[in-house]
Amino acid sequence: MVSPTLRRFSPALTAAFAVAGLALAAPVHLVPPSSPVENQPVLVELFTSEGCSDCPPADALLARLQATQFVPGAHAIVLSEHVTYWNHEGWRDPFSSDALTDRQSRYAHQFSLDEVYTPQMVVDGAEQFVGSDSAKLTNAVAQAAGIPKQEIAITDAHWVSGNVQFSVHAPADTHATLFSALAENATVSEVRKGENAGRILHHVAVVREIKEFDSKAVDGRPLTLSASGSLNARDNHDPSHLVVFLVDHKTGHVVAVTEQTLNR
């Protein structure tokens, strides 16, 4: 058993971002400036691991946020991002990837942290805290919901030979990087080894692929994410999420985010 202190300061690995995809039914359109938006979209990322015994409460909190949307004025778009640096503790997290470990390392640099840790929540790329802290999550999401975001929309998302093709529309003068992520709507694991041995763990919005695009890619051009066989075969007919968001070049804050439920 690794102590909670050591757990929260594990060394990070680095890797390149991967790619992803899935499908859709109807297009999403930009909200006209004159239309009021009651619930501001807010991106909530949880860095977690099935090898970390501190993580299940954070996983449950993320699932509750997604299901109940308990912060007034906000629509939380959640992503569960499984890191790799707990895999040496006896259980290899089947949802972990070096790309997500690298993404967390970038956040560590952005927030001037000495090292990475799990569970870690990041809200709109602007605030980070221990992922099981419900009060901090509520406050961070509420604050983020009070900050206006740019308009962004996904259109024409569809499956093509195991890949998803889609387009993104956002203001042409945006000074932000476009990211897209494919997340499984729900996953379940029976953990046999490591700190969570004997537990059945439940996850929502588990990121399986993530890709960074050029800022010019918001002009409606066709974009492609390759699933690369990353999705579980048993989940092929379950809904997943395609999430796209814009990150400000200077601050690292999320300035626009939207999602779409996808079905085979």
C-alpha positions as CSV (number, residue, x, y, z in Angstrom):
1,M,0.0,0.0,0.0
2,V,1.3,3.4,-1.0
3,S,0.6,6.2,1.4
4,P,-1.9,8.9,0.3
5,T,1.0,11.5,0.3
6,L,3.1,9.4,-2.0
7,R,0.1,8.6,-4.1
8,R,-0.4,12.2,-4.8
9,F,3.1,12.8,-6.0
10,S,3.9,10.0,-8.5
11,P,6.3,10.7,-11.3
12,A,4.6,11.3,-14.7
13,L,5.4,9.8,-18.0
14,T,5.3,11.6,-21.4
15,A,3.8,10.6,-24.8
16,A,2.2,11.9,-27.9
17,F,-1.5,12.6,-28.2
18,A,-3.6,9.8,-29.9
19,V,-6.6,10.0,-32.2
20,A,-10.3,9.0,-31.9
21,G,-13.8,8.7,-33.3
22,L,-17.6,7.9,-33.2
23,A,-21.1,8.8,-34.7
24,L,-24.2,11.0,-34.4
25,A,-27.8,11.4,-35.3
26,A,-28.6,15.0,-35.8
27,P,-26.4,18.1,-36.3
28,V,-25.9,20.7,-33.6
29,H,-26.2,24.3,-34.6
30,L,-24.5,27.4,-33.2
31,V,-26.6,29.3,-30.6
32,P,-27.5,32.8,-32.0
33,P,-26.0,35.6,-29.9
34,S,-29.5,36.8,-29.0
35,S,-30.5,33.4,-27.5
36,P,-30.0,33.1,-23.8
37,V,-28.0,30.1,-22.6
38,E,-29.4,29.0,-19.2
39,N,-26.6,26.5,-18.4
40,Q,-23.1,27.4,-19.3
41,P,-21.0,24.5,-20.6
42,V,-18.0,23.7,-18.3
43,L,-15.3,21.1,-18.9
44,V,-14.5,19.0,-15.9
45,E,-11.5,16.6,-16.3
46,L,-10.7,13.9,-13.8
47,F,-7.2,12.3,-13.8
48,T,-7.6,9.0,-12.2
49,S,-6.3,5.4,-12.1
50,E,-7.8,2.0,-11.3
51,G,-4.5,1.3,-9.5
52,C,-5.0,4.1,-7.0
53,S,-7.2,3.3,-3.9
54,D,-7.9,7.1,-3.4
55,C,-9.6,7.3,-6.9
56,P,-12.9,5.5,-6.6
57,P,-14.6,8.3,-4.5
58,A,-13.5,10.8,-7.2
59,D,-14.8,8.5,-9.9
60,A,-18.2,8.4,-8.1
61,L,-18.2,12.2,-7.7
62,L,-17.6,12.7,-11.4
63,A,-20.4,10.2,-12.2
64,R,-22.8,12.0,-9.9
65,L,-21.9,15.4,-11.5
66,Q,-22.6,14.0,-15.0
67,A,-25.9,12.3,-14.0
68,T,-27.4,15.0,-11.8
69,Q,-25.7,18.2,-13.0
70,F,-25.9,19.5,-9.4
71,V,-24.3,22.9,-10.0
72,P,-27.0,25.5,-10.9
73,G,-26.3,27.4,-14.0
74,A,-23.8,25.0,-15.4
75,H,-23.8,22.1,-17.8
76,A,-20.8,20.0,-16.8
77,I,-19.2,18.1,-19.7
78,V,-17.0,15.5,-17.9
79,L,-14.0,13.5,-19.0
80,S,-12.4,10.7,-17.1
81,E,-8.7,10.5,-18.0
82,H,-6.8,7.4,-16.8
83,V,-3.1,7.8,-16.3
84,T,-0.4,5.1,-16.6
85,Y,2.0,5.7,-13.6
86,W,0.0,3.5,-11.3
87,N,0.3,0.5,-13.6
88,H,3.4,-0.8,-11.9
89,E,1.5,-1.3,-8.6
90,G,0.1,-4.7,-9.7
91,W,-2.9,-3.7,-11.8
92,R,-2.6,-2.4,-15.3
93,D,-5.5,0.1,-15.8
94,P,-7.1,-1.0,-19.1
95,F,-8.2,2.5,-19.8
96,S,-4.9,4.2,-19.1
97,S,-2.8,5.9,-21.9
98,D,0.5,7.7,-22.1
99,A,-1.3,10.5,-24.0
100,L,-3.4,11.3,-20.9
101,T,-0.4,11.0,-18.6
102,D,1.3,13.5,-20.8
103,R,-1.8,15.8,-20.8
104,Q,-1.7,15.8,-17.0
105,S,2.0,16.6,-17.0
106,R,1.2,19.7,-19.1
107,Y,-1.3,20.7,-16.5
108,A,1.3,20.2,-13.7
109,H,3.5,22.7,-15.6
110,Q,0.7,25.1,-16.2
111,F,-0.3,25.1,-12.5
112,S,3.3,25.2,-11.3
113,L,3.0,21.8,-9.4
114,D,6.1,19.9,-8.5
115,E,4.6,16.6,-9.6
116,V,1.4,15.0,-10.8
117,Y,-1.1,13.2,-8.5
118,T,-4.3,11.3,-8.5
119,P,-7.2,11.9,-8.2
120,Q,-7.0,15.4,-9.7
121,M,-9.9,17.5,-11.0
122,V,-9.3,20.3,-13.5
123,V,-12.1,22.6,-14.3
124,D,-12.0,24.5,-17.6
125,G,-8.2,24.3,-17.5
126,A,-8.4,27.1,-14.9
127,E,-8.5,25.4,-11.5
128,Q,-7.2,22.2,-10.1
129,F,-7.8,20.3,-6.8
130,V,-8.1,16.8,-5.2
131,G,-10.7,15.0,-7.3
132,S,-12.8,13.8,-4.4
133,D,-13.4,17.3,-3.0
134,S,-17.1,17.9,-3.6
135,A,-17.1,21.4,-2.2
136,K,-14.2,22.6,-4.3
137,L,-15.7,21.0,-7.4
138,T,-19.0,22.8,-6.8
139,N,-17.3,26.1,-6.3
140,A,-15.0,25.7,-9.3
141,V,-17.8,24.7,-11.6
142,A,-20.1,27.6,-10.4
143,Q,-17.3,30.1,-10.9
144,A,-16.5,28.7,-14.4
145,A,-20.2,28.9,-15.3
146,G,-20.2,32.6,-14.6
147,I,-17.5,33.2,-17.4
148,P,-19.0,33.6,-20.9
149,K,-17.6,31.2,-23.5
150,Q,-17.2,31.4,-27.2
151,E,-19.7,29.7,-29.5
152,I,-18.7,26.3,-30.8
153,A,-20.7,23.5,-32.5
154,I,-20.2,20.0,-33.9
155,T,-21.9,19.2,-37.2
156,D,-22.1,16.2,-39.6
157,A,-20.6,13.7,-37.2
158,H,-20.8,10.2,-38.6
159,W,-19.0,6.8,-38.8
160,V,-16.8,6.0,-41.8
161,S,-15.0,2.6,-41.7
162,G,-14.3,2.7,-38.0
163,N,-13.4,6.3,-37.9
164,V,-15.6,9.3,-37.0
165,Q,-15.7,12.3,-39.4
166,F,-17.1,15.6,-38.2
167,S,-16.8,19.3,-38.5
168,V,-16.4,22.1,-35.9
169,H,-17.7,25.6,-36.2
170,A,-16.3,28.5,-34.0
171,P,-15.3,32.1,-34.5
172,A,-12.6,32.4,-37.1
173,D,-10.6,34.8,-35.1
174,T,-10.2,32.5,-32.1
175,H,-6.7,32.4,-30.6
176,A,-7.1,28.9,-29.3
177,T,-6.1,25.3,-30.0
178,L,-8.9,22.8,-30.8
179,F,-9.0,19.5,-29.0
180,S,-11.3,16.6,-29.6
181,A,-11.9,13.6,-27.3
182,L,-13.8,10.3,-27.7
183,A,-15.1,9.0,-24.4
184,E,-17.0,5.8,-23.5
185,N,-20.3,6.6,-21.9
186,A,-19.8,4.0,-19.1
187,T,-17.3,1.2,-18.3
188,V,-17.0,-1.4,-15.5
189,S,-13.9,-3.2,-14.3
190,E,-13.4,-6.1,-11.9
191,V,-10.0,-5.3,-10.4
192,R,-8.0,-8.4,-9.5
193,K,-4.7,-7.0,-8.3
194,G,-3.2,-3.9,-6.8
195,E,-4.7,-1.4,-4.3
196,N,-8.2,-1.9,-5.5
197,A,-8.1,-5.7,-5.7
198,G,-11.5,-7.3,-5.3
199,R,-13.4,-4.1,-6.2
200,I,-15.8,-3.6,-9.1
201,L,-15.1,-0.1,-10.4
202,H,-17.5,2.0,-12.4
203,H,-16.5,4.9,-14.7
204,V,-18.2,7.4,-16.9
205,A,-17.0,9.4,-19.9
206,V,-13.7,7.5,-20.1
207,V,-11.4,9.1,-22.6
208,R,-10.1,6.5,-25.1
209,E,-8.7,8.9,-27.7
210,I,-7.8,12.5,-27.7
211,K,-6.3,14.7,-30.5
212,E,-5.1,18.3,-30.9
213,F,-6.0,20.2,-34.1
214,D,-4.8,23.4,-35.5
215,S,-6.8,26.5,-34.5
216,K,-7.9,26.9,-38.2
217,A,-9.8,23.6,-38.0
218,V,-12.8,25.4,-36.6
219,D,-13.8,26.6,-40.1
220,G,-16.1,23.7,-40.8
221,R,-13.6,21.6,-42.7
222,P,-14.0,17.8,-42.4
223,L,-12.0,16.3,-39.5
224,T,-11.3,12.7,-38.7
225,L,-10.6,10.8,-35.5
226,S,-9.4,7.2,-35.8
227,A,-10.7,4.9,-33.1
228,S,-7.7,2.6,-33.8
229,G,-9.5,-0.3,-32.1
230,S,-9.4,1.4,-28.7
231,L,-13.1,1.0,-27.9
232,N,-14.1,-2.2,-26.1
233,A,-15.8,-4.6,-28.4
234,R,-18.5,-5.2,-25.8
235,D,-19.3,-1.5,-25.9
236,N,-19.6,-1.1,-29.6
237,H,-23.3,-0.5,-29.5
238,D,-23.3,1.7,-26.4
239,P,-23.5,5.5,-26.6
240,S,-20.3,7.4,-26.3
241,H,-19.4,11.1,-26.3
242,L,-17.6,13.2,-28.8
243,V,-16.3,16.3,-26.9
244,V,-14.6,19.2,-28.6
245,F,-13.1,22.2,-26.8
246,L,-10.9,25.3,-27.4
247,V,-7.9,26.1,-25.2
248,D,-6.5,29.6,-25.0
249,H,-2.9,29.6,-26.3
250,K,-1.6,31.8,-23.4
251,T,-3.6,30.9,-20.4
252,G,-4.5,27.2,-21.0
253,H,-8.1,28.0,-20.1
254,V,-11.0,26.4,-21.9
255,V,-12.8,29.1,-23.8
256,A,-15.4,26.9,-25.6
257,V,-16.7,23.4,-25.2
258,T,-19.5,21.2,-26.5
259,E,-20.3,17.5,-26.7
260,Q,-22.4,15.2,-28.7
261,T,-23.8,11.7,-27.8
262,L,-22.8,9.2,-30.5
263,N,-24.4,5.9,-31.4
264,R,-23.2,3.2,-33.7
